[in-house]
Every structure is written in structure tokens, then in C-alpha cells.
Amino acid sequence: MERELIPATPCLFATAGEAERAFATTLDDIKRRLRGGWAEDQSRASPAYAVLHDNRQMASITINTDQTEKNEHIVRLILFLRSGR
């Protein structure tokens, strides 16, 4: 069973370019901090979407850019935990 651990809190940006740069920076920062315990799922990656899995397959992180109804550009990070039942 997969569930969202924390509510997603978007970061707002004025332009898509700013959001894309923030996405790339955020992804690089997370990968650097988590080091060898996590891997990016390249089969699901795109320029504006990334999925990271921990080596034990107990958690995953998604990072993506999007646009709100108000034309605000956002970067969203969601952490998912898997629990066995």
C-alpha cells in the first residue's frame, strides 16, 4: 500500500523557466543529499518530472513542475511511504 506521507506544499514561480531551474536544482540537491541510498527511475523521468526510490523500495519521492489555475508556476515534491499489510 502506498500513501502520501506529507501534504504537498508547492513553491510558486513567476515563469516556467524559473520553475524548471528550481526543479533541476531541487532534484540535484536531493540526489546529492540522499547519495547512494536512493536511485532515480529513469524510465519515468522527463524534463519536468522525476521519481526517486530508496534502495529498500520502502519510499519514493516525486518532483515535478506544473501550472496552477492562476497561471502560477510551481515545483511540487511529494514523499510516499509504503507500508506492508
PDB file with SEQRES, HELIX, SHEET and CRYST1 records, atoms N, CA, C and O in Angstrom:
SEQRES   1 A   85  MET GLU ARG GLU LEU ILE PRO ALA THR PRO CYS LEU PHE          
SEQRES   2 A   85  ALA THR ALA GLY GLU ALA GLU ARG ALA PHE ALA THR THR          
SEQRES   3 A   85  LEU ASP ASP ILE LYS ARG ARG LEU ARG GLY GLY TRP ALA          
SEQRES   4 A   85  GLU ASP GLN SER ARG ALA SER PRO ALA TYR ALA VAL LEU          
SEQRES   5 A   85  HIS ASP ASN ARG GLN MET ALA SER ILE THR ILE ASN THR          
SEQRES   6 A   85  ASP GLN THR GLU LYS ASN GLU HIS ILE VAL ARG LEU ILE          
SEQRES   7 A   85  LEU PHE LEU ARG SER GLY ARG                                  
HELIX    1 AA1 ALA A   16  LEU A   34  1                                  19    
HELIX    2 AA2 ARG A   35  GLY A   37  5                                   3    
HELIX    3 AA3 GLN A   42  ARG A   44  5                                   3    
SHEET    1 AA1 3 GLU A   2  GLU A   4  0                                        
SHEET    2 AA1 3 HIS A  73  ARG A  82 -1                                        
SHEET    3 AA1 3 CYS A  11  PHE A  13 -1                                        
SHEET    1 AA2 4 TRP A  38  GLU A  40  0                                        
SHEET    2 AA2 4 TYR A  49  ASP A  54 -1                                        
SHEET    3 AA2 4 ALA A  59  GLN A  67 -1                                        
SHEET    4 AA2 4 HIS A  73  ARG A  82 -1                                        
CRYST1    1.000    1.000    1.000  90.00  90.00  90.00 P 1           1          
ATOM      1  N   MET A   1       0.852  -1.177   0.000  1.00  0.00           N  
ATOM      2  CA  MET A   1       0.000   0.000   0.000  1.00  0.00           C  
ATOM      3  C   MET A   1       0.891   1.231   0.000  1.00  0.00           C  
ATOM      4  O   MET A   1       1.856   1.294   0.762  1.00  0.00           O  
ATOM      5  N   GLU A   2       0.589   2.191  -0.827  1.00  0.00           N  
ATOM      6  CA  GLU A   2       1.361   3.430  -0.913  1.00  0.00           C  
ATOM      7  C   GLU A   2       0.481   4.573  -0.433  1.00  0.00           C  
ATOM      8  O   GLU A   2      -0.691   4.669  -0.796  1.00  0.00           O  
ATOM      9  N   ARG A   3       1.068   5.440   0.393  1.00  0.00           N  
ATOM     10  CA  ARG A   3       0.292   6.583   0.877  1.00  0.00           C  
ATOM     11  C   ARG A   3       1.182   7.805   0.914  1.00  0.00           C  
ATOM     12  O   ARG A   3       2.401   7.701   1.048  1.00  0.00           O  
ATOM     13  N   GLU A   4       0.567   8.947   0.795  1.00  0.00           N  
ATOM     14  CA  GLU A   4       1.300  10.204   0.853  1.00  0.00           C  
ATOM     15  C   GLU A   4       1.624  10.490   2.308  1.00  0.00           C  
ATOM     16  O   GLU A   4       0.739  10.465   3.163  1.00  0.00           O  
ATOM     17  N   LEU A   5       2.899  10.762   2.593  1.00  0.00           N  
ATOM     18  CA  LEU A   5       3.335  10.994   3.963  1.00  0.00           C  
ATOM     19  C   LEU A   5       3.026  12.401   4.426  1.00  0.00           C  
ATOM     20  O   LEU A   5       2.495  12.595   5.520  1.00  0.00           O  
ATOM     21  N   ILE A   6       3.353  13.385   3.603  1.00  0.00           N  
ATOM     22  CA  ILE A   6       3.142  14.775   3.976  1.00  0.00           C  
ATOM     23  C   ILE A   6       2.381  15.478   2.862  1.00  0.00           C  
ATOM     24  O   ILE A   6       2.523  15.105   1.698  1.00  0.00           O  
ATOM     25  N   PRO A   7       1.582  16.480   3.186  1.00  0.00           N  
ATOM     26  CA  PRO A   7       0.893  17.215   2.128  1.00  0.00           C  
ATOM     27  C   PRO A   7       1.904  17.930   1.235  1.00  0.00           C  
ATOM     28  O   PRO A   7       2.916  18.445   1.710  1.00  0.00           O  
ATOM     29  N   ALA A   8       1.621  17.952  -0.031  1.00  0.00           N  
ATOM     30  CA  ALA A   8       2.490  18.657  -0.973  1.00  0.00           C  
ATOM     31  C   ALA A   8       2.321  20.160  -0.785  1.00  0.00           C  
ATOM     32  O   ALA A   8       1.200  20.668  -0.780  1.00  0.00           O  
ATOM     33  N   THR A   9       3.420  20.859  -0.632  1.00  0.00           N  
ATOM     34  CA  THR A   9       3.400  22.309  -0.493  1.00  0.00           C  
ATOM     35  C   THR A   9       4.118  22.891  -1.703  1.00  0.00           C  
ATOM     36  O   THR A   9       5.343  22.798  -1.786  1.00  0.00           O  
ATOM     37  N   PRO A  10       3.398  23.482  -2.633  1.00  0.00           N  
ATOM     38  CA  PRO A  10       4.040  23.978  -3.851  1.00  0.00           C  
ATOM     39  C   PRO A  10       4.862  25.245  -3.600  1.00  0.00           C  
ATOM     40  O   PRO A  10       4.548  26.048  -2.721  1.00  0.00           O  
ATOM     41  N   CYS A  11       5.918  25.398  -4.392  1.00  0.00           N  
ATOM     42  CA  CYS A  11       6.711  26.623  -4.419  1.00  0.00           C  
ATOM     43  C   CYS A  11       6.283  27.384  -5.673  1.00  0.00           C  
ATOM     44  O   CYS A  11       6.257  26.809  -6.761  1.00  0.00           O  
ATOM     45  N   LEU A  12       5.952  28.645  -5.539  1.00  0.00           N  
ATOM     46  CA  LEU A  12       5.434  29.435  -6.655  1.00  0.00           C  
ATOM     47  C   LEU A  12       6.547  30.199  -7.357  1.00  0.00           C  
ATOM     48  O   LEU A  12       7.451  30.730  -6.711  1.00  0.00           O  
ATOM     49  N   PHE A  13       6.476  30.252  -8.692  1.00  0.00           N  
ATOM     50  CA  PHE A  13       7.444  30.978  -9.505  1.00  0.00           C  
ATOM     51  C   PHE A  13       6.703  31.790 -10.561  1.00  0.00           C  
ATOM     52  O   PHE A  13       5.615  31.410 -10.996  1.00  0.00           O  
ATOM     53  N   ALA A  14       7.291  32.899 -10.968  1.00  0.00           N  
ATOM     54  CA  ALA A  14       6.642  33.798 -11.927  1.00  0.00           C  
ATOM     55  C   ALA A  14       6.634  33.232 -13.344  1.00  0.00           C  
ATOM     56  O   ALA A  14       5.703  33.487 -14.108  1.00  0.00           O  
ATOM     57  N   THR A  15       7.670  32.461 -13.699  1.00  0.00           N  
ATOM     58  CA  THR A  15       7.760  31.952 -15.069  1.00  0.00           C  
ATOM     59  C   THR A  15       8.037  30.456 -15.072  1.00  0.00           C  
ATOM     60  O   THR A  15       8.509  29.891 -14.086  1.00  0.00           O  
ATOM     61  N   ALA A  16       7.733  29.826 -16.204  1.00  0.00           N  
ATOM     62  CA  ALA A  16       8.029  28.404 -16.369  1.00  0.00           C  
ATOM     63  C   ALA A  16       9.534  28.163 -16.301  1.00  0.00           C  
ATOM     64  O   ALA A  16       9.971  27.151 -15.754  1.00  0.00           O  
ATOM     65  N   GLY A  17      10.323  29.069 -16.841  1.00  0.00           N  
ATOM     66  CA  GLY A  17      11.778  28.930 -16.810  1.00  0.00           C  
ATOM     67  C   GLY A  17      12.325  28.915 -15.394  1.00  0.00           C  
ATOM     68  O   GLY A  17      13.221  28.134 -15.074  1.00  0.00           O  
ATOM     69  N   GLU A  18      11.777  29.789 -14.538  1.00  0.00           N  
ATOM     70  CA  GLU A  18      12.194  29.796 -13.131  1.00  0.00           C  
ATOM     71  C   GLU A  18      11.839  28.466 -12.465  1.00  0.00           C  
ATOM     72  O   GLU A  18      12.638  27.914 -11.708  1.00  0.00           O  
ATOM     73  N   ALA A  19      10.651  27.957 -12.744  1.00  0.00           N  
ATOM     74  CA  ALA A  19      10.223  26.683 -12.161  1.00  0.00           C  
ATOM     75  C   ALA A  19      11.100  25.543 -12.662  1.00  0.00           C  
ATOM     76  O   ALA A  19      11.453  24.656 -11.886  1.00  0.00           O  
ATOM     77  N   GLU A  20      11.456  25.549 -13.941  1.00  0.00           N  
ATOM     78  CA  GLU A  20      12.313  24.496 -14.498  1.00  0.00           C  
ATOM     79  C   GLU A  20      13.704  24.527 -13.873  1.00  0.00           C  
ATOM     80  O   GLU A  20      14.281  23.476 -13.593  1.00  0.00           O  
ATOM     81  N   ARG A  21      14.244  25.716 -13.654  1.00  0.00           N  
ATOM     82  CA  ARG A  21      15.558  25.821 -12.996  1.00  0.00           C  
ATOM     83  C   ARG A  21      15.471  25.352 -11.551  1.00  0.00           C  
ATOM     84  O   ARG A  21      16.365  24.661 -11.063  1.00  0.00           O  
ATOM     85  N   ALA A  22      14.392  25.728 -10.867  1.00  0.00           N  
ATOM     86  CA  ALA A  22      14.204  25.291  -9.477  1.00  0.00           C  
ATOM     87  C   ALA A  22      14.031  23.775  -9.406  1.00  0.00           C  
ATOM     88  O   ALA A  22      14.542  23.137  -8.485  1.00  0.00           O  
ATOM     89  N   PHE A  23      13.319  23.198 -10.366  1.00  0.00           N  
ATOM     90  CA  PHE A  23      13.151  21.744 -10.443  1.00  0.00           C  
ATOM     91  C   PHE A  23      14.513  21.072 -10.556  1.00  0.00           C  
ATOM     92  O   PHE A  23      14.819  20.155  -9.794  1.00  0.00           O  
ATOM     93  N   ALA A  24      15.329  21.521 -11.498  1.00  0.00           N  
ATOM     94  CA  ALA A  24      16.641  20.914 -11.718  1.00  0.00           C  
ATOM     95  C   ALA A  24      17.531  21.048 -10.482  1.00  0.00           C  
ATOM     96  O   ALA A  24      18.221  20.100 -10.107  1.00  0.00           O  
ATOM     97  N   THR A  25      17.516  22.221  -9.852  1.00  0.00           N  
ATOM     98  CA  THR A  25      18.311  22.450  -8.648  1.00  0.00           C  
ATOM     99  C   THR A  25      17.829  21.564  -7.507  1.00  0.00           C  
ATOM    100  O   THR A  25      18.636  20.962  -6.798  1.00  0.00           O  
ATOM    101  N   THR A  26      16.509  21.485  -7.331  1.00  0.00           N  
ATOM    102  CA  THR A  26      15.937  20.666  -6.265  1.00  0.00           C  
ATOM    103  C   THR A  26      16.281  19.193  -6.467  1.00  0.00           C  
ATOM    104  O   THR A  26      16.674  18.510  -5.521  1.00  0.00           O  
ATOM    105  N   LEU A  27      16.136  18.713  -7.679  1.00  0.00           N  
ATOM    106  CA  LEU A  27      16.460  17.316  -7.977  1.00  0.00           C  
ATOM    107  C   LEU A  27      17.934  17.033  -7.694  1.00  0.00           C  
ATOM    108  O   LEU A  27      18.255  16.035  -7.050  1.00  0.00           O  
ATOM    109  N   ASP A  28      18.826  17.892  -8.164  1.00  0.00           N  
ATOM    110  CA  ASP A  28      20.264  17.709  -7.920  1.00  0.00           C  
ATOM    111  C   ASP A  28      20.582  17.736  -6.429  1.00  0.00           C  
ATOM    112  O   ASP A  28      21.362  16.912  -5.949  1.00  0.00           O  
ATOM    113  N   ASP A  29      19.988  18.675  -5.690  1.00  0.00           N  
ATOM    114  CA  ASP A  29      20.218  18.772  -4.243  1.00  0.00           C  
ATOM    115  C   ASP A  29      19.768  17.505  -3.523  1.00  0.00           C  
ATOM    116  O   ASP A  29      20.485  16.984  -2.670  1.00  0.00           O  
ATOM    117  N   ILE A  30      18.598  17.018  -3.861  1.00  0.00           N  
ATOM    118  CA  ILE A  30      18.068  15.826  -3.193  1.00  0.00           C  
ATOM    119  C   ILE A  30      18.935  14.616  -3.504  1.00  0.00           C  
ATOM    120  O   ILE A  30      19.273  13.852  -2.600  1.00  0.00           O  
ATOM    121  N   LYS A  31      19.297  14.431  -4.760  1.00  0.00           N  
ATOM    122  CA  LYS A  31      20.134  13.296  -5.132  1.00  0.00           C  
ATOM    123  C   LYS A  31      21.491  13.364  -4.434  1.00  0.00           C  
ATOM    124  O   LYS A  31      22.019  12.336  -4.010  1.00  0.00           O  
ATOM    125  N   ARG A  32      22.053  14.547  -4.313  1.00  0.00           N  
ATOM    126  CA  ARG A  32      23.352  14.709  -3.645  1.00  0.00           C  
ATOM    127  C   ARG A  32      23.231  14.383  -2.158  1.00  0.00           C  
ATOM    128  O   ARG A  32      24.103  13.720  -1.597  1.00  0.00           O  
ATOM    129  N   ARG A  33      22.168  14.839  -1.523  1.00  0.00           N  
ATOM    130  CA  ARG A  33      21.997  14.621  -0.080  1.00  0.00           C  
ATOM    131  C   ARG A  33      21.659  13.168   0.250  1.00  0.00           C  
ATOM    132  O   ARG A  33      22.110  12.651   1.272  1.00  0.00           O  
ATOM    133  N   LEU A  34      20.884  12.513  -0.585  1.00  0.00           N  
ATOM    134  CA  LEU A  34      20.487  11.131  -0.318  1.00  0.00           C  
ATOM    135  C   LEU A  34      21.547  10.130  -0.757  1.00  0.00           C  
ATOM    136  O   LEU A  34      21.541   8.986  -0.303  1.00  0.00           O  
ATOM    137  N   ARG A  35      22.423  10.530  -1.600  1.00  0.00           N  
ATOM    138  CA  ARG A  35      23.559   9.749  -2.085  1.00  0.00           C  
ATOM    139  C   ARG A  35      23.152   8.366  -2.557  1.00  0.00           C  
ATOM    140  O   ARG A  35      22.171   8.213  -3.284  1.00  0.00           O  
ATOM    141  N   GLY A  36      23.912   7.356  -2.141  1.00  0.00           N  
ATOM    142  CA  GLY A  36      23.751   6.006  -2.681  1.00  0.00           C  
ATOM    143  C   GLY A  36      22.525   5.248  -2.228  1.00  0.00           C  
ATOM    144  O   GLY A  36      22.239   4.183  -2.777  1.00  0.00           O  
ATOM    145  N   GLY A  37      21.795   5.742  -1.262  1.00  0.00           N  
ATOM    146  CA  GLY A  37      20.629   5.020  -0.760  1.00  0.00           C  
ATOM    147  C   GLY A  37      19.393   5.155  -1.627  1.00  0.00           C  
ATOM    148  O   GLY A  37      18.394   4.474  -1.400  1.00  0.00           O  
ATOM    149  N   TRP A  38      19.455   6.031  -2.620  1.00  0.00           N  
ATOM    150  CA  TRP A  38      18.314   6.292  -3.481  1.00  0.00           C  
ATOM    151  C   TRP A  38      18.760   6.291  -4.943  1.00  0.00           C  
ATOM    152  O   TRP A  38      19.921   6.564  -5.247  1.00  0.00           O  
ATOM    153  N   ALA A  39      17.825   5.980  -5.841  1.00  0.00           N  
ATOM    154  CA  ALA A  39      18.130   5.992  -7.270  1.00  0.00           C  
ATOM    155  C   ALA A  39      16.975   6.634  -8.036  1.00  0.00           C  
ATOM    156  O   ALA A  39      15.808   6.491  -7.670  1.00  0.00           O  
ATOM    157  N   GLU A  40      17.326   7.341  -9.100  1.00  0.00           N  
ATOM    158  CA  GLU A  40      16.302   7.937  -9.960  1.00  0.00           C  
ATOM    159  C   GLU A  40      15.770   6.887 -10.919  1.00  0.00           C  
ATOM    160  O   GLU A  40      16.542   6.131 -11.510  1.00  0.00           O  
ATOM    161  N   ASP A  41      14.463   6.839 -11.074  1.00  0.00           N  
ATOM    162  CA  ASP A  41      13.814   5.923 -12.002  1.00  0.00           C  
ATOM    163  C   ASP A  41      13.799   6.592 -13.375  1.00  0.00           C  
ATOM    164  O   ASP A  41      12.887   7.358 -13.687  1.00  0.00           O  
ATOM    165  N   GLN A  42      14.801   6.306 -14.186  1.00  0.00           N  
ATOM    166  CA  GLN A  42      14.947   6.947 -15.492  1.00  0.00           C  
ATOM    167  C   GLN A  42      13.803   6.595 -16.447  1.00  0.00           C  
ATOM    168  O   GLN A  42      13.511   7.362 -17.365  1.00  0.00           O  
ATOM    169  N   SER A  43      13.155   5.451 -16.242  1.00  0.00           N  
ATOM    170  CA  SER A  43      12.061   5.057 -17.138  1.00  0.00           C  
ATOM    171  C   SER A  43      10.834   5.952 -16.969  1.00  0.00           C  
ATOM    172  O   SER A  43       9.961   5.983 -17.836  1.00  0.00           O  
ATOM    173  N   ARG A  44      10.771   6.677 -15.855  1.00  0.00           N  
ATOM    174  CA  ARG A  44       9.627   7.565 -15.606  1.00  0.00           C  
ATOM    175  C   ARG A  44      10.005   9.032 -15.669  1.00  0.00           C  
ATOM    176  O   ARG A  44       9.163   9.897 -15.429  1.00  0.00           O  
ATOM    177  N   ALA A  45      11.259   9.329 -15.988  1.00  0.00           N  
ATOM    178  CA  ALA A  45      11.760  10.705 -15.958  1.00  0.00           C  
ATOM    179  C   ALA A  45      11.384  11.471 -17.223  1.00  0.00           C  
ATOM    180  O   ALA A  45      11.251  10.907 -18.309  1.00  0.00           O  
ATOM    181  N   SER A  46      11.219  12.781 -17.036  1.00  0.00           N  
ATOM    182  CA  SER A  46      11.044  13.706 -18.152  1.00  0.00           C  
ATOM    183  C   SER A  46      11.698  15.019 -17.723  1.00  0.00           C  
ATOM    184  O   SER A  46      12.125  15.135 -16.574  1.00  0.00           O  
ATOM    185  N   PRO A  47      11.788  16.003 -18.606  1.00  0.00           N  
ATOM    186  CA  PRO A  47      12.426  17.269 -18.207  1.00  0.00           C  
ATOM    187  C   PRO A  47      11.739  17.976 -17.041  1.00  0.00           C  
ATOM    188  O   PRO A  47      12.356  18.822 -16.393  1.00  0.00           O  
ATOM    189  N   ALA A  48      10.490  17.652 -16.761  1.00  0.00           N  
ATOM    190  CA  ALA A  48       9.759  18.330 -15.684  1.00  0.00           C  
ATOM    191  C   ALA A  48       9.195  17.359 -14.656  1.00  0.00           C  
ATOM    192  O   ALA A  48       8.301  17.722 -13.892  1.00  0.00           O  
ATOM    193  N   TYR A  49       9.711  16.110 -14.624  1.00  0.00           N  
ATOM    194  CA  TYR A  49       9.191  15.106 -13.695  1.00  0.00           C  
ATOM    195  C   TYR A  49      10.288  14.114 -13.363  1.00  0.00           C  
ATOM    196  O   TYR A  49      10.996  13.633 -14.247  1.00  0.00           O  
ATOM    197  N   ALA A  50      10.424  13.809 -12.067  1.00  0.00           N  
ATOM    198  CA  ALA A  50      11.413  12.817 -11.641  1.00  0.00           C  
ATOM    199  C   ALA A  50      10.842  11.987 -10.508  1.00  0.00           C  
ATOM    200  O   ALA A  50      10.048  12.466  -9.698  1.00  0.00           O  
ATOM    201  N   VAL A  51      11.266  10.724 -10.470  1.00  0.00           N  
ATOM    202  CA  VAL A  51      10.891   9.815  -9.397  1.00  0.00           C  
ATOM    203  C   VAL A  51      12.167   9.227  -8.824  1.00  0.00           C  
ATOM    204  O   VAL A  51      13.025   8.739  -9.561  1.00  0.00           O  
ATOM    205  N   LEU A  52      12.287   9.275  -7.508  1.00  0.00           N  
ATOM    206  CA  LEU A  52      13.411   8.666  -6.802  1.00  0.00           C  
ATOM    207  C   LEU A  52      12.859   7.570  -5.901  1.00  0.00           C  
ATOM    208  O   LEU A  52      11.816   7.742  -5.270  1.00  0.00           O  
ATOM    209  N   HIS A  53      13.572   6.427  -5.842  1.00  0.00           N  
ATOM    210  CA  HIS A  53      13.190   5.324  -4.960  1.00  0.00           C  
ATOM    211  C   HIS A  53      14.350   5.023  -4.030  1.00  0.00           C  
ATOM    212  O   HIS A  53      15.513   5.083  -4.431  1.00  0.00           O  
ATOM    213  N   ASP A  54      14.025   4.694  -2.773  1.00  0.00           N  
ATOM    214  CA  ASP A  54      15.089   4.244  -1.889  1.00  0.00           C  
ATOM    215  C   ASP A  54      15.422   2.797  -2.237  1.00  0.00           C  
ATOM    216  O   ASP A  54      14.602   2.088  -2.821  1.00  0.00           O  
ATOM    217  N   ASN A  55      16.624   2.364  -1.878  1.00  0.00           N  
ATOM    218  CA  ASN A  55      17.086   1.025  -2.258  1.00  0.00           C  
ATOM    219  C   ASN A  55      16.244  -0.089  -1.646  1.00  0.00           C  
ATOM    220  O   ASN A  55      16.199  -1.190  -2.196  1.00  0.00           O  
ATOM    221  N   ARG A  56      15.582   0.166  -0.530  1.00  0.00           N  
ATOM    222  CA  ARG A  56      14.752  -0.854   0.106  1.00  0.00           C  
ATOM    223  C   ARG A  56      13.340  -0.892  -0.480  1.00  0.00           C  
ATOM    224  O   ARG A  56      12.537  -1.748  -0.109  1.00  0.00           O  
ATOM    225  N   GLN A  57      13.038   0.026  -1.388  1.00  0.00           N  
ATOM    226  CA  GLN A  57      11.715   0.130  -2.009  1.00  0.00           C  
ATOM    227  C   GLN A  57      10.611   0.398  -0.976  1.00  0.00           C  
ATOM    228  O   GLN A  57       9.471  -0.038  -1.139  1.00  0.00           O  
ATOM    229  N   MET A  58      10.974   1.124   0.088  1.00  0.00           N  
ATOM    230  CA  MET A  58      10.001   1.471   1.123  1.00  0.00           C  
ATOM    231  C   MET A  58       9.483   2.899   0.968  1.00  0.00           C  
ATOM    232  O   MET A  58       8.491   3.274   1.594  1.00  0.00           O  
ATOM    233  N   ALA A  59      10.148   3.691   0.140  1.00  0.00           N  
ATOM    234  CA  ALA A  59       9.748   5.090  -0.023  1.00  0.00           C  
ATOM    235  C   ALA A  59      10.072   5.544  -1.440  1.00  0.00           C  
ATOM    236  O   ALA A  59      10.936   4.982  -2.114  1.00  0.00           O  
ATOM    237  N   SER A  60       9.359   6.571  -1.869  1.00  0.00           N  
ATOM    238  CA  SER A  60       9.669   7.201  -3.154  1.00  0.00           C  
ATOM    239  C   SER A  60       9.366   8.694  -3.044  1.00  0.00           C  
ATOM    240  O   SER A  60       8.573   9.133  -2.211  1.00  0.00           O  
ATOM    241  N   ILE A  61      10.016   9.443  -3.902  1.00  0.00           N  
ATOM    242  CA  ILE A  61       9.832  10.888  -3.972  1.00  0.00           C  
ATOM    243  C   ILE A  61       9.512  11.243  -5.412  1.00  0.00           C  
ATOM    244  O   ILE A  61      10.192  10.790  -6.333  1.00  0.00           O  
ATOM    245  N   THR A  62       8.477  12.052  -5.612  1.00  0.00           N  
ATOM    246  CA  THR A  62       8.230  12.608  -6.937  1.00  0.00           C  
ATOM    247  C   THR A  62       8.470  14.114  -6.868  1.00  0.00           C  
ATOM    248  O   THR A  62       8.125  14.775  -5.888  1.00  0.00           O  
ATOM    249  N   ILE A  63       9.065  14.632  -7.926  1.00  0.00           N  
ATOM    250  CA  ILE A  63       9.319  16.067  -8.064  1.00  0.00           C  
ATOM    251  C   ILE A  63       8.854  16.445  -9.458  1.00  0.00           C  
ATOM    252  O   ILE A  63       9.216  15.795 -10.439  1.00  0.00           O  
ATOM    253  N   ASN A  64       8.046  17.504  -9.544  1.00  0.00           N  
ATOM    254  CA  ASN A  64       7.575  17.913 -10.869  1.00  0.00           C  
ATOM    255  C   ASN A  64       7.262  19.406 -10.898  1.00  0.00           C  
ATOM    256  O   ASN A  64       7.122  20.051  -9.859  1.00  0.00           O  
ATOM    257  N   THR A  65       7.155  19.934 -12.105  1.00  0.00           N  
ATOM    258  CA  THR A  65       6.689  21.302 -12.302  1.00  0.00           C  
ATOM    259  C   THR A  65       5.256  21.238 -12.814  1.00  0.00           C  
ATOM    260  O   THR A  65       4.832  20.245 -13.405  1.00  0.00           O  
ATOM    261  N   ASP A  66       4.524  22.316 -12.573  1.00  0.00           N  
ATOM    262  CA  ASP A  66       3.132  22.372 -13.013  1.00  0.00           C  
ATOM    263  C   ASP A  66       2.717  23.837 -13.088  1.00  0.00           C  
ATOM    264  O   ASP A  66       3.490  24.733 -12.748  1.00  0.00           O  
ATOM    265  N   GLN A  67       1.508  24.063 -13.529  1.00  0.00           N  
ATOM    266  CA  GLN A  67       0.961  25.410 -13.596  1.00  0.00           C  
ATOM    267  C   GLN A  67      -0.426  25.394 -12.959  1.00  0.00           C  
ATOM    268  O   GLN A  67      -1.239  24.516 -13.249  1.00  0.00           O  
ATOM    269  N   THR A  68      -0.692  26.369 -12.089  1.00  0.00           N  
ATOM    270  CA  THR A  68      -1.978  26.438 -11.392  1.00  0.00           C  
ATOM    271  C   THR A  68      -3.033  27.104 -12.276  1.00  0.00           C  
ATOM    272  O   THR A  68      -2.741  27.596 -13.365  1.00  0.00           O  
ATOM    273  N   GLU A  69      -4.264  27.102 -11.771  1.00  0.00           N  
ATOM    274  CA  GLU A  69      -5.364  27.765 -12.485  1.00  0.00           C  
ATOM    275  C   GLU A  69      -5.113  29.267 -12.617  1.00  0.00           C  
ATOM    276  O   GLU A  69      -5.634  29.915 -13.525  1.00  0.00           O  
ATOM    277  N   LYS A  70      -4.312  29.809 -11.702  1.00  0.00           N  
ATOM    278  CA  LYS A  70      -3.986  31.241 -11.716  1.00  0.00           C  
ATOM    279  C   LYS A  70      -2.728  31.533 -12.529  1.00  0.00           C  
ATOM    280  O   LYS A  70      -2.166  32.625 -12.439  1.00  0.00           O  
ATOM    281  N   ASN A  71      -2.283  30.550 -13.328  1.00  0.00           N  
ATOM    282  CA  ASN A  71      -1.083  30.669 -14.168  1.00  0.00           C  
ATOM    283  C   ASN A  71       0.200  30.867 -13.363  1.00  0.00           C  
ATOM    284  O   ASN A  71       1.165  31.453 -13.855  1.00  0.00           O  
ATOM    285  N   GLU A  72       0.203  30.378 -12.127  1.00  0.00           N  
ATOM    286  CA  GLU A  72       1.419  30.381 -11.327  1.00  0.00           C  
ATOM    287  C   GLU A  72       2.187  29.100 -11.643  1.00  0.00           C  
ATOM    288  O   GLU A  72       1.587  28.041 -11.824  1.00  0.00           O  
ATOM    289  N   HIS A  73       3.475  29.195 -11.707  1.00  0.00           N  
ATOM    290  CA  HIS A  73       4.320  28.036 -11.979  1.00  0.00           C  
ATOM    291  C   HIS A  73       4.823  27.501 -10.651  1.00  0.00           C  
ATOM    292  O   HIS A  73       5.240  28.263  -9.778  1.00  0.00           O  
ATOM    293  N   ILE A  74       4.779  26.169 -10.506  1.00  0.00           N  
ATOM    294  CA  ILE A  74       5.144  25.574  -9.231  1.00  0.00           C  
ATOM    295  C   ILE A  74       6.108  24.408  -9.411  1.00  0.00           C  
ATOM    296  O   ILE A  74       6.194  23.803 -10.479  1.00  0.00           O  
ATOM    297  N   VAL A  75       6.827  24.114  -8.339  1.00  0.00           N  
ATOM    298  CA  VAL A  75       7.601  22.882  -8.215  1.00  0.00           C  
ATOM    299  C   VAL A  75       7.012  22.149  -7.026  1.00  0.00           C  
ATOM    300  O   VAL A  75       6.888  22.704  -5.934  1.00  0.00           O  
ATOM    301  N   ARG A  76       6.654  20.907  -7.250  1.00  0.00           N  
ATOM    302  CA  ARG A  76       5.990  20.114  -6.213  1.00  0.00           C  
ATOM    303  C   ARG A  76       6.872  18.919  -5.868  1.00  0.00           C  
ATOM    304  O   ARG A  76       7.395  18.249  -6.759  1.00  0.00           O  
ATOM    305  N   LEU A  77       7.035  18.657  -4.579  1.00  0.00           N  
ATOM    306  CA  LEU A  77       7.775  17.499  -4.097  1.00  0.00           C  
ATOM    307  C   LEU A  77       6.842  16.712  -3.179  1.00  0.00           C  
ATOM    308  O   LEU A  77       6.272  17.267  -2.239  1.00  0.00           O  
ATOM    309  N   ILE A  78       6.691  15.423  -3.456  1.00  0.00           N  
ATOM    310  CA  ILE A  78       5.827  14.574  -2.643  1.00  0.00           C  
ATOM    311  C   ILE A  78       6.627  13.346  -2.211  1.00  0.00           C  
ATOM    312  O   ILE A  78       7.290  12.708  -3.030  1.00  0.00           O  
ATOM    313  N   LEU A  79       6.559  13.023  -0.932  1.00  0.00           N  
ATOM    314  CA  LEU A  79       7.212  11.845  -0.381  1.00  0.00           C  
ATOM    315  C   LEU A  79       6.144  10.797  -0.107  1.00  0.00           C  
ATOM    316  O   LEU A  79       5.155  11.074   0.572  1.00  0.00           O  
ATOM    317  N   PHE A  80       6.342   9.594  -0.633  1.00  0.00           N  
ATOM    318  CA  PHE A  80       5.436   8.467  -0.419  1.00  0.00           C  
ATOM    319  C   PHE A  80       6.148   7.389   0.390  1.00  0.00           C  
ATOM    320  O   PHE A  80       7.316   7.094   0.137  1.00  0.00           O  
ATOM    321  N   LEU A  81       5.461   6.809   1.351  1.00  0.00           N  
ATOM    322  CA  LEU A  81       5.979   5.675   2.114  1.00  0.00           C  
ATOM    323  C   LEU A  81       5.110   4.464   1.834  1.00  0.00           C  
ATOM    324  O   LEU A  81       3.891   4.582   1.711  1.00  0.00           O  
ATOM    325  N   ARG A  82       5.728   3.314   1.733  1.00  0.00           N  
ATOM    326  CA  ARG A  82       4.993   2.070   1.560  1.00  0.00           C  
ATOM    327  C   ARG A  82       4.931   1.357   2.909  1.00  0.00           C  
ATOM    328  O   ARG A  82       5.921   1.288   3.637  1.00  0.00           O  
ATOM    329  N   SER A  83       3.780   0.844   3.217  1.00  0.00           N  
ATOM    330  CA  SER A  83       3.640   0.078   4.446  1.00  0.00           C  
ATOM    331  C   SER A  83       3.145  -1.309   4.086  1.00  0.00           C  
ATOM    332  O   SER A  83       2.283  -1.468   3.221  1.00  0.00           O  
ATOM    333  N   GLY A  84       3.686  -2.295   4.745  1.00  0.00           N  
ATOM    334  CA  GLY A  84       3.265  -3.674   4.473  1.00  0.00           C  
ATOM    335  C   GLY A  84       2.025  -4.030   5.254  1.00  0.00           C  
ATOM    336  O   GLY A  84       1.909  -3.708   6.436  1.00  0.00           O  
ATOM    337  N   ARG A  85       1.103  -4.692   4.596  1.00  0.00           N  
ATOM    338  CA  ARG A  85      -0.109  -5.172   5.270  1.00  0.00           C  
ATOM    339  C   ARG A  85      -0.404  -6.556   4.809  1.00  0.00           C  
ATOM    340  O   ARG A  85      -1.384  -7.158   5.249  1.00  0.00           O  
TER     341      ARG A  85                                                      
END                                                                             
